[in-house]
């Protein structure tokens, strides 16, 4: 009884289904997207966009205070560890045209969305391919089974391959690849949402400071 679960284990069939599914996904992706799909395991386990947003928005308000009290040119002195926000502050410090800063923000967000999409679409493609790869293994198993009809005792291997590859294809698609793709997509949407809010604040700040600069303070002379 205890050995029955081992009947479902066929490493050769598993490698065939998983390897073929990943190969199909790789054929549809760019080299950069393949790298991003592999590196995505780090954020998959550790990313927390809501915590990032909670840390980032106070930094945005600090940038706004510095610009209001001094000038946009020193906003890059606000310390932040998030690379997107740090780059946004540096671009703001160098900004002379609010429209140019808006374009920078849109391009930054679009580029990040594109790179994120390449990662999670790789895993979605693997999930799409896995059932078909399992079915291909099923066909191979059936061919082997029918080829041995003259020797019934030899038909078991082909039948087992036919059934187990179908199982592996469905399991890899719905228990591994698709959950990875959906979680990466959700993380991307949440991250881009708070970055969009941060950029909206900074764009408004650039508009206010550059198009409607505050009147210079006049110090009274006694």
Protein Blocks (a to p, Z undefined) as FASTA:
>chain_A
ZZmmmmmpcfklmmmmmmmmmmmmmmmpcfklmmmmmmmmmmmmmgcfklmmmmmmmmmm
mmmmmmmmmcmklmmmpccfbfklmmmmmmmmmpcbfklmmmmmmmmmmmmmmmmmmmmm
mmmmmmmmmmmmmmmmmmmmmmmmmmmmmmmmlmmmmmmmmmmmmmmmmmmmmmmmmmmm
mmmmmmmmmmmmmmmmmmmmmmmmmmmmmmmccdddddddZZ
